[in-house]
Amino acid sequence: MAIKTINDLNRKFTEIEQLATSERNKAIVEYCQNNNTIKIGDVVTDRLGSIKVEKVRAASMGLGVYECRYFGLELTKKGQPKKSNASRWVYQSNLKD
């Protein structure tokens, strides 16, 4: 498409911005996946307790910090699902060693 008007130029800028955002998001996901050791089905623990991981997602923590976050069913101290069937997210930076 030839850029002949200011509207054409603005449309082209929008296309470029959308492509850049998409590529940026792909790079963030790749970075997070390459720095992740937790798999679906693993049990992870933070200061609030433990969950059994059902989903792993990339998360932006702001200021150029990216990490994984894990979603799953909360577990009791014995490792059983809580009666409430509560689920929550746990951030990679909050994991206990």
C-alpha positions as a Python dict, from the first residue, in 0.01 Angstrom:
ca = {
    (1, 'M'): (0, 0, 0),
    (2, 'A'): (137, 336, -100),
    (3, 'I'): (151, 599, 172),
    (4, 'K'): (-4, 909, 14),
    (5, 'T'): (-196, 1075, 295),
    (6, 'I'): (-151, 1143, 664),
    (7, 'N'): (-422, 881, 731),
    (8, 'D'): (-221, 624, 535),
    (9, 'L'): (86, 715, 738),
    (10, 'N'): (-102, 685, 1068),
    (11, 'R'): (-240, 345, 964),
    (12, 'K'): (113, 230, 882),
    (13, 'F'): (236, 352, 1223),
    (14, 'T'): (-46, 158, 1391),
    (15, 'E'): (49, -159, 1200),
    (16, 'I'): (413, -120, 1301),
    (17, 'E'): (323, -62, 1666),
    (18, 'Q'): (97, -369, 1671),
    (19, 'L'): (368, -584, 1516),
    (20, 'A'): (627, -451, 1762),
    (21, 'T'): (397, -522, 2058),
    (22, 'S'): (333, -874, 1934),
    (23, 'E'): (705, -946, 1886),
    (24, 'R'): (787, -793, 2226),
    (25, 'N'): (530, -1017, 2396),
    (26, 'K'): (670, -1325, 2219),
    (27, 'A'): (1021, -1236, 2339),
    (28, 'I'): (897, -1192, 2698),
    (29, 'V'): (724, -1532, 2692),
    (30, 'E'): (1036, -1697, 2547),
    (31, 'Y'): (1256, -1535, 2814),
    (32, 'C'): (1022, -1648, 3093),
    (33, 'Q'): (998, -2002, 2958),
    (34, 'N'): (1377, -2028, 2931),
    (35, 'N'): (1417, -1918, 3294),
    (36, 'N'): (1147, -2145, 3436),
    (37, 'T'): (1209, -2477, 3609),
    (38, 'I'): (851, -2538, 3729),
    (39, 'K'): (620, -2765, 3529),
    (40, 'I'): (245, -2824, 3537),
    (41, 'G'): (170, -3068, 3817),
    (42, 'D'): (457, -2949, 4038),
    (43, 'V'): (388, -2824, 4389),
    (44, 'V'): (529, -2479, 4468),
    (45, 'T'): (534, -2291, 4797),
    (46, 'D'): (540, -1922, 4884),
    (47, 'R'): (483, -1737, 5212),
    (48, 'L'): (108, -1806, 5194),
    (49, 'G'): (129, -2180, 5141),
    (50, 'S'): (147, -2430, 4858),
    (51, 'I'): (-32, -2483, 4528),
    (52, 'K'): (-33, -2757, 4268),
    (53, 'V'): (54, -2583, 3941),
    (54, 'E'): (-216, -2594, 3671),
    (55, 'K'): (-104, -2299, 3453),
    (56, 'V'): (224, -2118, 3390),
    (57, 'R'): (217, -1764, 3246),
    (58, 'A'): (466, -1486, 3179),
    (59, 'A'): (427, -1176, 3395),
    (60, 'S'): (565, -823, 3378),
    (61, 'M'): (670, -696, 3718),
    (62, 'G'): (743, -346, 3587),
    (63, 'L'): (1074, -169, 3533),
    (64, 'G'): (1183, -432, 3281),
    (65, 'V'): (1147, -728, 3519),
    (66, 'Y'): (976, -1037, 3379),
    (67, 'E'): (908, -1372, 3545),
    (68, 'C'): (668, -1663, 3552),
    (69, 'R'): (356, -1681, 3760),
    (70, 'Y'): (189, -2006, 3852),
    (71, 'F'): (-180, -2074, 3900),
    (72, 'G'): (-314, -2367, 4090),
    (73, 'L'): (-526, -2523, 4358),
    (74, 'E'): (-426, -2438, 4714),
    (75, 'L'): (-305, -2731, 4922),
    (76, 'T'): (-315, -2807, 5294),
    (77, 'K'): (4, -2867, 5492),
    (78, 'K'): (-50, -3239, 5424),
    (79, 'G'): (-47, -3172, 5047),
    (80, 'Q'): (-419, -3230, 4993),
    (81, 'P'): (-650, -2983, 4813),
    (82, 'K'): (-822, -2747, 5056),
    (83, 'K'): (-1192, -2815, 5114),
    (84, 'S'): (-1274, -2470, 4976),
    (85, 'N'): (-1114, -2563, 4640),
    (86, 'A'): (-950, -2219, 4643),
    (87, 'S'): (-704, -2137, 4366),
    (88, 'R'): (-453, -1855, 4339),
    (89, 'W'): (-148, -1720, 4158),
    (90, 'V'): (210, -1750, 4289),
    (91, 'Y'): (488, -1538, 4141),
    (92, 'Q'): (829, -1689, 4066),
    (93, 'S'): (1005, -1426, 4277),
    (94, 'N'): (794, -1529, 4580),
    (95, 'L'): (884, -1898, 4570),
    (96, 'K'): (1046, -2046, 4878),
    (97, 'D'): (1367, -2238, 4816),
}
